[in-house]
Amino acid sequence: MISAISKNLIALGPEKTSSSVKSFSQGTIRMARSGLDDILETGVFNRSPSTFRNFISKDPSSPFPAESGRYHLYISYACPWASRCIAYVNIKGLQKAINVTSVQPKWGRTKDTDDHMGWVFPSSSTEVPGAEPDPLNGTKNIRELYELASANYSGKYTVPVLWDKKLKTIVNNESSEILRMLNTEFNEIAENASLDLYPPHLQSQIDEINEWVYDGINNGVYKCGFATKQAAYDEAVVKLYEAMDKCEEILSKQRYLCGNTLTEADIRLFVTLIRFDEVYTVHFKCNKKQLREYPNLFNYTKDIFQIPGMSTTVNMEHIKGHYYGSHPTINLYGIIPVGPSIDYTTPHDRDRFSS
């Protein structure tokens, strides 16, 4: 029975399996899901919410107090949601307080009992440059981490994962909430504690920008790439380029999205822009206009890339290896395009705005 189901699922491909991928153990059936399962019957990609939503607090009486060395961040350099978390670790100066481990870029089989493909760790630190085996729990993949944290877990196995070494559980897997924790709750041990990427006087503006940037751009590229019907793609691509044009207009008048101060909104936009020409233009069919055709957005991306600590969060080999190698129903043979190999270290013009 299992082999017959497996053959059918392989024939369908990962984007068609949805809730069909099942794990058979101890007489029960549990769903094993990935982001490719968030496709509605209309062909629209509809990202499901994260599930672990605990908070680390500077309050020492908190169930999850901010302590140096207690927490571990599991990421993929390929994933924009995870990359913005490692960006915060770097620019806030939390490298000594929070260790980071990256999975390998290309999805792999996570269990012998079903066909789920997801984030896996390499078998050694030399197998895939930039990726490492799980140093804490010895798990083979992110799915096993989730099952350690919750035996009955049935959601997606996503990164980032903020792990509590003491309680041996997942604290949080929602990147937007992890950003807020890293911004404020570790300030007593952060080397760059004065940097506030969500300052009180800009919070309402940041929240508003985050909302339309997420819908139109961050998640918008996925709505384009994972659309399974023309109408769904057409709607998503219009919203994407409306939002890109809006950003270009804002950045023609000021250095960053909220004025001349770097904020959370900029980090959240950057992780999508840095992938745009290398991946989204080709793989996700976002080819109406490339990032390099937007003078302000392109120079803005270079500006943020050159902030100390940011460039090391961008591993283009991981990024391209994941997208082009992990979505066979979009790129059947896993061919990785050779270019465009953009140099983001070249001079930009953003310092024309006063800081």
Protein Blocks (a to p, Z undefined) as FASTA:
>chain_A
ZZmmmmmmmmnopmlnmmmbccdeehiacddddfklmccfkopacddddfblcdcdfblk
bmbdcdehkaccdddfklmklmmmmmmmmmnopmmmpccddddfbdcdfbfkbccdcddd
dfbfklpghiacdfklopabfklmmmmmomkbcbdcdddddddfklopafbfcfklmmmm
mmmmmmmmpcblmpccbbfklmmmmmmmmmmmmmmmmmmmmmmmmpcbfklmmmmmmmmm
mmmmmmmmmmmmbmblnbjadcfklmmmmmmmmmmmmmmmmmnopakbcfklmmklmmmm
mmmmmpghklmmpcfklmmmmmmmmmmmlmmnopacfblopafkbccfklmpcZZ
